[in-house]
Amino acid sequence: ITQYTLNMLFDEKIGDTIHCALGRAYKDNNGTNESAVHVDMIKTMIDGEISAGDEVIYSKGKYFYEK
């Protein structure tokens, strides 16, 4: 997928993005958690950064972690 289609199932796979889903999983995927809602979010991460505390995990398209 190289351009947005306005279809979340495709757009969540575009490069340089992150997909986060909150709530109940789709039953077709053996989702067992209970929730009244399911919300998908997509965020461009071209210049983004993810950190946990003081540790940077992801920055500008690269993951940083220790095994």
N, C-alpha and C positions, 0 to 999 in steps of 0.2 A: 504494500500500500504506500503510495508516494504522495497522495493529496487527500485532503479531507473529503469525506463523502456525506457527512451528516448522519451516518449510520454508526452508532456507538460500537457495535461489534467489530466493525472494520477499523474505525478511527483509533481505537485503543491500541492498535498495533503499529501505528506510524512511528518511524524512527525519531529519536530525540524527544520522546514523550514518556510520561509515567502514567500508569493506570491504577487507580485505587477504587475498590468496590467495598461498600459498607452495607451491612444488612444481610438478608437471607440470600443464600446461594440458589442458583437455578436448580430445580428438582432433577432435570436431565443430567446434571453434573454430580448427582448423589449428594446434594446439599442437605445437611441435617440440622443446621443451626436454625433457630426460630427468630423471626423478626417480622414486623408488619410491613417493612419496606425493603427495597433494594435500590441503592443509589450508586451509579458509576460516575467517576470523575476522571477527566484527562487533563494533564497539565504539560505544557511544553517545558522541556528541561535543557534547552540549548545553552542557556547561561545559568541554569539552576544548580542548586547544591542541597544535599541531604546530609544531616549530621545527627549524631546521638550524643548528647552532652557536648564535650569538646572535641569529639572525634568526627572528622569528615569521612563519610561513607561513599558519597558520589559527588562529583563536581565536573561540570562542563563536558559531559559525555563519557567520563571515566569513573570506574569503581575503584575504591581504595579499601582494602581489608587485609587482615592477617589471618593465616590459617592456623 
